[in-house]
Amino acid sequence: MRSRLRLAIPIPAVFLGMSVVLLAGAHPAARGALAASYAAELAACAACALALHWRALARHVSAVALVFGGSFAVLMAVTCAILDLPPELLALSLVCELTGLSVLLPWGVRWQIALSGIAVLAIAAIGPFLSHTEMLALSVVGVVAGATSAIAATHLLARFRDDARWHATLLELESRRKQDELDVSSALLRVSDALGASLGDGDAFGRVARLAVEALACDWSVIFFLEPGGRTLRAVGHAGLRREVADAIATTGLQRGIWRLGEALDRGELVEIADVDRQDHAPSELLRRLDVAAVLCAPIMIAGELVGVVFNGDRGRTGPFTHKQRRVTLGLAQALAVAVANQRLVADLRSANRLKSDFVSTMSHELRTPLNVMTGYAEILCDEELGALSPEHRTAAHGVERSARELFDLVTKTLDLSRLEAGGDVVALERVVLGDVFAEVQSELATLLAPGRVALSYEEDASAPIAVLTDRGKLKTIVKNLVGNAIKFTPAGSVRVSASLGDGRLRLRVVDTGIGIASEDLGAIFDMFRQLPEARSASSGGVGLGLYIVKRLVDVLGGSIAVASTPGVGSEFTLELPTAACGEASPANPSTVGGGSGVGERAGSASGRIASRERALAGSRRAGYKRGP
């Protein structure tokens, strides 16, 4: 209103000055009266402008505007009477003033009615002073009509301003609400990040308490969790507490359920104490000793059971907390509940996984011993060391030996997988001659080769035998799985293994002429327990662990593996491992990285088979069997 009135003051002064100049030209004899009238009008403008700066009238700006408008109407009427001007000129001036002020000034209808009444009285009062009154009545009607229009315009504009103000208020409230929601979400995001990144740390809950103090703009925050037994709450993190208060809380804790506060928390309710001297949740003296003047308490609930409490409070301020502070406190308690529940779940899963790994490892070891004996007995029968066999018996013995070896291979893969999943994938470095590794693999896989149908060969792209520093057990397991996989899916043809060394990397290529792999299946061949349709149709044994173990071991050794295949033509696996070449004269020098042995068993090697046969023979002698001729 004040700024609008400052804008309205000079407008009539300018246009009245123009009117005075025109009237002075038409009535030279009245120049003195016109000058005096205009001076009075300028004085009214100056008085109104000064009144706007007077503090005593700061709450009465509308009354100042009424005095300003009314003085102009009266002065214009006096000027019209002195100069004996036609009344229609005064009516035109008054209507202009009424409509202009109704648009410019944001005042109410009652002030516009008051100004309109002054204008009507002013034009009606000059009748006795005019010599020509035939147009006076019509002029009064014109002023009344203009006043009515101005009053209606003022009413409509007031409603428009009220609506605009209401919408602006709603927008401001909505903006504040969204900002509060943004602040709450941002605070809870920071809390979640802190919990997710450092829940296992000793000061994780202390960091969360500091975030709560920052987000709520409170003096202190304490996080309690129930001890085993569920009766005492112990502080696990705090921020903003005085040292003596923190020590007292850490020493004694809080007993659950002894106050009404505890009962409300057990029901999962948010408890707000706006003033410790005006509440019945807990003893006021005790709360005062704990630096509590006002506090928000939120329960930490997991599966409907109270596991902890969050206290956020002030030591000097009293009064209700804001909606934003309540939201942040509840969200903080919920985030803590989720984090603790997830931590417990992860601990349970790790324990279950550890038990599973221990069980699988133990069972795999226990199964390998009787399988070794079975394989030894089968070899004794096949070699006819216990007597001659008929063709049918020899076929059955070979079937038993083959199935026992397949079962032994499956148990070995299961044991390798168990060790990998249990974190037993440490690297033991030693000098490895690749030709020796391939010879062992060839000997162990001899039973898989179809005589006269599949040829297995090995070649090195070097003038001398390649010797590298790597993990022998892991490398052998990788080569054995790749070659065995190629043999199983090559009904006829060849499997070629080539090795080369350069740029500090060992490159192995396993190429077969087997059934191949479809392009859409190449991305899934290294998945656990994944057997492709081509593998199932080939009636090959296995459960889909070989290539998965290869990929895991390659990753452990820091290498890479790629595959290219054409259905019906064959497949090519290319393996690259970072390694260092070892001279031929260098002795074997095992160097363990990580403190353990590599994955991959050697019980199926030639020496292992000899040992199994010796155990089988010893058992047969104890049972009274005789050696064959």
Secondary structure as UniProt FT lines:
FT   HELIX           2..8
FT   HELIX           10..26
FT   HELIX           28..30
FT   HELIX           31..51
FT   TURN            52..53
FT   HELIX           55..57
FT   TURN            58..59
FT   HELIX           61..83
FT   HELIX           87..104
FT   HELIX           109..125
FT   HELIX           127..129
FT   TURN            134..135
FT   HELIX           136..198
FT   TURN            199..200
FT   TURN            202..203
FT   HELIX           204..216
FT   STRAND          220..226
FT   TURN            228..229
FT   STRAND          232..239
FT   HELIX           243..252
FT   STRAND          254..255
FT   TURN            256..257
FT   HELIX           260..266
FT   TURN            267..268
FT   STRAND          271..273
FT   TURN            276..277
FT   HELIX           284..289
FT   TURN            290..291
FT   STRAND          294..302
FT   TURN            303..304
FT   STRAND          305..314
FT   HELIX           323..382
FT   TURN            383..386
FT   HELIX           391..421
FT   TURN            422..423
FT   STRAND          427..433
FT   HELIX           434..444
FT   HELIX           446..448
FT   TURN            451..453
FT   STRAND          454..460
FT   STRAND          467..470
FT   HELIX           472..488
FT   STRAND          493..502
FT   TURN            503..504
FT   STRAND          505..512
FT   HELIX           519..524
FT   TURN            525..526
FT   TURN            528..529
FT   HELIX           533..537
FT   TURN            538..539
FT   HELIX           546..556
FT   TURN            557..558
FT   STRAND          560..566
FT   TURN            567..569
FT   STRAND          570..578
FT   STRAND          580..581
FT   TURN            584..585
FT   STRAND          591..593
FT   TURN            603..604
FT   HELIX           606..623
//
